[in-house]
Amino acid sequence: MLLSGIDHAATITADSDRLQRFYVEVFGATIERDGPEFPGGPRMTIINIGPSTELNVFEIEGNDEADRQTPMFGRGRIDHLGLYTASIDDFDEIRRRLMDAGATDGVVTEFGRKLSLFFRDPDAMECEVLVANPDADPDDLRFGTPSDRYS
């Protein structure tokens, strides 16, 4: 394999400050840059969400794309973001923070060797947090079913 992952996803927002606070408070993200993309250009924020992964967020006056969310698979070419955490303890902490923020109902789903938690960020963008499933049975991998661990 020649790639080592995704470097960044670019999104549009109507409120960069609100989006920054959410990712910093829930995920412990850091802000690398916040300013015009180029002189006179739109505000661009780089939010570090992993060791080598960023959200590149553009705040563009008058653009309403951040308000346009439709059901899954009707959102365009990129449907949602899947974020990965390295440990079940971190997953549990993120789940708690997302629930406290009102961003998820807390339902955890098994997808074979991974556990998944869907949430919506402050722009209502659908996202997902995933972690290795410590309870996965290689002889009986379940897909799309509620996790017994969180029932």
For each residue, the residues with C-beta under 8 A, 3 or more apart:
1: 4
2:
3:
4: 1 52
5: 52 53
6: 9 53
7: 52 53 54
8: 46 53 54 55 56
9: 6 54 55 56 78 81
10: 55 56 57 58
11: 55 56 57 58 66 123 125
12: 57 58 59 60 63 65 66
13: 16 18 19 57 58 59 66 123
14: 59 63 64 66 67 123
15: 18 19 59 122 123
16: 13 19 20 34 43 45 57 59
17: 20 21
18: 13 15 21 22 122
19: 13 15 16 22 23 45 47 57 121 122 123
20: 16 17 23 24 31 34 45 47 57
21: 17 18 24 25
22: 18 19 25 26 101 103 121 122
23: 19 20 26 27 29 47 49 55 121
24: 20 21 27 28 29 30 31 47
25: 21 22 97 101
26: 22 23 94 97 98 101 103
27: 23 24 49 83 94 97
28: 24
29: 23 24 47 48 49 55
30: 24 47 48
31: 20 24 34 45 46 47 48
32: 46 47 48 54
33: 44 45 46
34: 16 20 31 43 44 45 46
35: 43 44
36: 39 40 41 42 43 44
37: 41 42 43 44 58
38: 41
39: 36
40: 36
41: 36 37 38 44
42: 36 37 58 59 60 61
43: 16 34 35 36 37 58 59
44: 33 34 35 36 37 41 56 57 58 59
45: 16 19 20 31 33 34 55 56 57 59
46: 8 31 32 33 34 54 55 56 57
47: 19 20 23 24 29 30 31 32 54 55 57
48: 29 30 31 32 53 54
49: 23 27 29 53 54 55 83
50: 53 83 84
51:
52: 4 5 7
53: 5 6 7 8 48 49 50
54: 7 8 9 32 46 47 48 49
55: 8 9 10 11 23 29 45 46 47 49
56: 8 9 10 11 44 45 46
57: 10 11 12 13 16 19 20 44 45 46 47
58: 10 11 12 13 37 42 43 44
59: 12 13 14 15 16 42 43 44 45
60: 12 42 63
61: 42
62:
63: 12 14 60 66
64: 14 67 68
65: 12 68
66: 11 12 13 14 63 123 124 125
67: 14 64 123 124
68: 64 65
69: 75 120 124 125 126
70: 74 75
71: 74
72: 75 79 80 126
73: 79
74: 70 71
75: 69 70 72 78 79 80 126
76: 79
77:
78: 9 75 81
79: 72 73 75 76 126
80: 72 75 118 125 126 127 128
81: 9 78 125 126 127 128
82: 116 127 128 129 130
83: 27 49 50 127 128 129 130
84: 50 129 130 131
85: 90 91 94 129 130 131
86: 90 131
87: 90 91 131
88: 91 92 115 131 132 134
89: 92 93
90: 85 86 87 93 94 131
91: 85 87 88 94 95 115 117 129 131
92: 88 89 95 96
93: 89 90 96 97
94: 26 27 85 90 91 97 98 117 129
95: 91 92 98 99 104 106 108 117 129
96: 92 93 99 100
97: 25 26 27 93 94 100 101
98: 26 94 95 101 103 104 106 117 119 129
99: 95 96 102 103 104 105 106
100: 96 97
101: 22 25 26 97 98
102: 99
103: 22 26 98 99 119 120 121
104: 95 98 99 107 117 118 119 120
105: 99
106: 95 98 99 117 150
107: 104 117 118 146 150
108: 95 115 116 117 146 147 149 150
109: 115 116 117 118 144 145 146 147
110: 114 115 116 133 136 142 143 144 145 146 147
111: 114 115 116 130 133 143 144
112: 133 136 141 142 143
113: 132 133 136 141
114: 110 111 130 131 132 133
115: 88 91 108 109 110 111 130 131 132 133 147 149
116: 82 108 109 110 111 128 129 130
117: 91 94 95 98 104 106 107 108 109 128 129 130
118: 80 104 107 109 126 127 128
119: 98 103 104 126 127 128 129
120: 69 103 104 124 125 126 127
121: 19 22 23 103 124 125 127
122: 15 18 19 22
123: 11 13 14 15 19 66 67
124: 66 67 69 120 121
125: 11 66 69 80 81 120 121
126: 69 72 75 79 80 81 118 119 120
127: 80 81 82 83 118 119 120 121
128: 80 81 82 83 116 117 118 119
129: 82 83 84 85 91 94 95 98 116 117 119
130: 82 83 84 85 111 114 115 116 117
131: 84 85 86 87 88 90 91 114 115
132: 88 113 114 115 136
133: 110 111 112 113 114 115 136 147
134: 88 149
135: 147 148 149
136: 110 112 113 132 133 141
137: 140 141
138: 141
139:
140: 137
141: 112 113 136 137 138
142: 110 112 145
143: 110 111 112
144: 109 110 111
145: 109 110 142
146: 107 108 109 110 150 151
147: 108 109 110 115 133 135 150 151
148: 135 151
149: 108 115 134 135
150: 106 107 108 146 147
151: 146 147 148
